[in-house]
Amino acid sequence: MKVYIPRELYRRLKLKAVEEEREISELVEEALMVWLRGGR
């Protein structure tokens, strides 16, 4: 699956991934799971 996101959002995700020593896909997965459960 491919998902296109705005360039600025990608930059923020990339920075956060580096800061937390995680993969971007991990952060996206976590955020989507929270969203699907109705959280923010």
Buried (B, 14 or more C-beta within 10 A) or exposed (E): EEEEEEEEEEEEBEEEBEEEEEEEEEBBEEEEEEEEEEEE
